[in-house]
């Protein structure tokens, strides 16, 4: 029982890291898209 209680926060941390990973991936995609759009804008201007 004690071991299970100790391993629970670890599972929670893994889930938190997983969620942060998804958010990071999304922000990275947005960043890349903005870079591409700014490149297109500079070419058109």
VEXTI-715422 format. One record per residue (C-alpha): residue in one letter; chain; x, y, z. Coordinates in steps of 0.25 Angstrom, whole numbers, plus 5000, padded with zeros to 4 digits. Layout:
<selos>
{selo 'A'; 'A'; {X; Y; Z}}
...
</selos>
This chain:
<selos>
{selo 'X'; 'A'; {5000; 5000; 5000}}
{selo 'X'; 'A'; {5011; 5010; 5004}}
{selo 'X'; 'A'; {5018; 5007; 4990}}
{selo 'X'; 'A'; {5005; 5010; 4983}}
{selo 'X'; 'A'; {5004; 5023; 4990}}
{selo 'X'; 'A'; {5018; 5027; 4986}}
{selo 'X'; 'A'; {5016; 5023; 4972}}
{selo 'X'; 'A'; {5003; 5032; 4970}}
{selo 'X'; 'A'; {5010; 5045; 4970}}
{selo 'X'; 'A'; {5019; 5040; 4959}}
{selo 'X'; 'A'; {5008; 5036; 4950}}
{selo 'X'; 'A'; {5002; 5050; 4952}}
{selo 'X'; 'A'; {5015; 5056; 4948}}
{selo 'X'; 'A'; {5016; 5047; 4936}}
{selo 'X'; 'A'; {5002; 5052; 4932}}
{selo 'X'; 'A'; {5006; 5067; 4934}}
{selo 'X'; 'A'; {5019; 5065; 4926}}
{selo 'X'; 'A'; {5010; 5059; 4915}}
{selo 'X'; 'A'; {5000; 5070; 4915}}
{selo 'X'; 'A'; {5012; 5080; 4915}}
{selo 'X'; 'A'; {5017; 5073; 4903}}
{selo 'X'; 'A'; {5004; 5074; 4895}}
{selo 'X'; 'A'; {5004; 5089; 4898}}
{selo 'X'; 'A'; {5018; 5091; 4894}}
{selo 'X'; 'A'; {5016; 5083; 4881}}
{selo 'X'; 'A'; {5004; 5092; 4878}}
{selo 'X'; 'A'; {5011; 5105; 4881}}
{selo 'X'; 'A'; {5023; 5100; 4872}}
{selo 'X'; 'A'; {5013; 5098; 4861}}
{selo 'X'; 'A'; {5008; 5112; 4862}}
{selo 'X'; 'A'; {5022; 5118; 4863}}
{selo 'X'; 'A'; {5026; 5110; 4850}}
{selo 'X'; 'A'; {5013; 5115; 4843}}
{selo 'X'; 'A'; {5016; 5129; 4847}}
{selo 'X'; 'A'; {5030; 5128; 4842}}
{selo 'X'; 'A'; {5025; 5123; 4828}}
{selo 'X'; 'A'; {5014; 5133; 4827}}
{selo 'X'; 'A'; {5024; 5144; 4830}}
{selo 'X'; 'A'; {5033; 5139; 4819}}
{selo 'X'; 'A'; {5022; 5139; 4809}}
{selo 'X'; 'A'; {5019; 5153; 4813}}
{selo 'X'; 'A'; {5033; 5158; 4811}}
{selo 'X'; 'A'; {5033; 5151; 4798}}
{selo 'X'; 'A'; {5020; 5158; 4793}}
{selo 'X'; 'A'; {5025; 5171; 4798}}
</selos>
